[in-house]
Every structure is written in C-alpha cells, then in structure tokens.
C-alpha cells in the first residue's frame, strides 16, 4: 500500500506540469465561448482586456503580498522596466492586436495563427540557446519533427475543410451571432495576427529570463496585470472615445470579465509562469492546440456548429506532433537531471577525498627543521 502511494505521488510530481497545462487549456476553452457571447452582446474587446487585467491584479494582489513576502526580490528601476516590457508583450500589444486582427480577418485564421506560437517559441528558444537541440540524437529530431507535425496539423484544420460531419442532435445551447461583415482589410488583419503571435512568443521567452531575476510568480502575475491594464487603458482611450463603451451591466459582460480576470489572467497566467520556470517556454506553448481541439468538440456537440473532416484529421496530427515534442523534451530533461546528479555526486566524492587527505595530514606530526 505504501509502495502504491509512493508511486502515485511520484507520478503526480513528474506529470504535475502536464496536468496543470491541460487544465489551463480547458480554462481557455471556456474563455472562448464566454467572451464570444460577450462580444456579440456588444462589449468592446479593448475595454474587456483592460477590465479583465484590473480584476486579475486585484485578485492576485493579496496572495502575492502575503505568500511571497519573504522570497520577493527588491523591485529596482531596471527590473520594473523589464516587467513593463513583459506586460507590453503579453497584454498591451499582443491581446489588442489579436482582437484587432480578429475584426479584420476571421476567427479560423486567427485561431490557426495562435497555434503557431509553439513553433515560433521553439525557433526563438533554440536561437537564444534556451532550448537544447541535438540533431544527432533521436530525441532532438523528435522535437523538430513534432514541431513541424503540429504546425502541419494546425494548417490542415485551417485550410482543408473536407466534407461536413452531420450533427447527431439539436444544439443544447444557442449563441446568437451577428452577420459577419466583409473583411476589406484582410492584409492588415493578417499582418496584425502574425505580429501578435511573434510578440506572444517573445513574451513566453522573456518570462524565462525575468523569472531568473524575479522568482516570484504570484507577484510577477500581479505586476503584469496592473501594468498591462494601464497600457491597455491608454490604448483604448485612443481608439475608443465613447464613454458608453466603458459601462458594463450585471450581465454576460460582467461575468466574462470576472472569468477572464480571475481564471485566465490570474490563475492560468500564474500556472504558465510556474511551468515556464520548471519546464521552459516551449513546453508551455506546445499545449495551445489542445484548446483549439476542445473548442471544435464543444462547438459541435453542444452548440451544434459545423464540424469538418479536415478539423478531425488536423486534430489527430496535432496530437501526434505534441506527443513527439513532449517525448523529446522529457528525455532531454531526464538526461540533464542525471548529468547534474552525476556531477554533484562526483563533486561530493571529490570533497570527501580532500577532507580525508587533510585529516591524515593533520594527524602526522610536523617534522622539526
């Protein structure tokens, strides 16, 4: 019985980051539908981003203040500038450009671009030597192949529709959607979508550097929420002058803001920071396609949306690519841990021998001149 408990605990510690990232993607899945309903209700996306991060900052502040009081480093001017840039990459620029591109293109195009963040992050991480890559090792080839396969799966879901899979029953929930407008600025939206994904990848990469100098995930989440909310508010005031856009009632707009602030910008961002510190930025971004798959499943079975054969095939390819990359990273981390343990064991043995020699020399009487 004790052996089973030890084995379960060991498995939990080993796969804890994997479990947390899957739960985070489930949270993102519900975010998609609740924000879509809010935007269809008339809420301004830029106002939503501002309010959402204000809520996240207020919720995370007491936890950060009390739980990380002793381990939180002193905030210097240089560190604040770094957090300001990190907030700009993750909130001020990325999310607002994301919603702007969504207005100019289509949800399918933007969703496919978001799922390329894993490939972009892996490429940047390898270039900055944050991610080890040994093409002579089968695991190194698996990471490259897994990234390319996942990208191919995402592209399949986007550009190959195939025949429609008929719905088995009537939708359980119905979301009223406004008629889609013609996208005259498709090129502009495409550029914004690509730029938002690049900045998003840079945000994940910069987290790894910032966490080394500021190893307090709760406090960093709080700072990014408040600074990102201020940046988004400044941007919103420029593009949206109507005072009515800032008013929200006790309806779907309110609940989408609370959910986005507490669950996504608060809890999920904290989970991502913790997983980035433990596993690295590429590990975190490789779970992004899971939310796309869950959204397609939920939209088909619950909302009665059309599901195409291309989405099913692409989802299967994404899962294969995800498995390949995680397999390569898991072996690399196990290998690096064994190297670290061997190195530390070697150092301990070396220090023990030195102490023994010193002890023997102290016992030998010194010869007189």
Secondary structure, 3 states (H helix, E strand, C coil): CHHHHHHHHHHHHHHHHHHHHHHHHHHHHHHHHHHHHHHHHCCCHHHHHHHHHHHHHHHHHHHHHHHCCCCCCCCCHHHHHHHHHHHHHHHHHHHHHHHHHHHHCCHHHHHHHHCCHHHHHHHHHHHCCCCCCCCCCHHHHHHHHHHHHHHHHHHHHHHCCCCEECCCCCCCCCCCCCCCCCCCCHHHHHHHHHHHHHHHHHHHHHHHHHHHHCCCHHHHHHHHHHHHHHHHHHHHHHHCCCHHHHCCCCCHHHHHHHHHHHHHHHHHHHHHHHHHHHHCHHHHHCCHHHHHHHHHHHHHHCCCCCEEHHHHHHHHHHHHHHHHHHHHHHHHHHHHHHHHHHHHHHHHHHHHHHHHHHHHHHHCCCCCC
